[in-house]
Amino acid sequence: QAQLVESGGGLVQTGGSLRLSCASSRSIRRVDRMGWYRQAPGKQRELVATITGGGSTNYADSVKGRFTISKDNSENTMYLQMNSLKPEDSAVYYCNAVWVPIIEGRVEVWGQGTLVTVAS
């Protein structure tokens, strides 16, 4: 029942920056973990970065040092700050969230995706 909506994608030149947002209709104050994934044409969807409810983060090797994942519980929003962008970063970026409340059981939701294009 929860919904995630990504925004912030667009066209940027190599070396530029973009900040993606993922707004959740469900409170993320008790979320188990959230993450960003991406899928380029002809390629498998890959994990980009994750953040737990407690704030622990993990990154794919390909983006480590360039991307930063964060969240703002008061805004129910997760972010992905992308710096030093490369053409190979071009993809549709999807946000994901998982809640594990003991009463209702596991809830996992995906956003609709936002397109990032890095021009060479």
Disulfide bonds with the S-S distance in Angstrom:
Cys22-Cys95 2.16
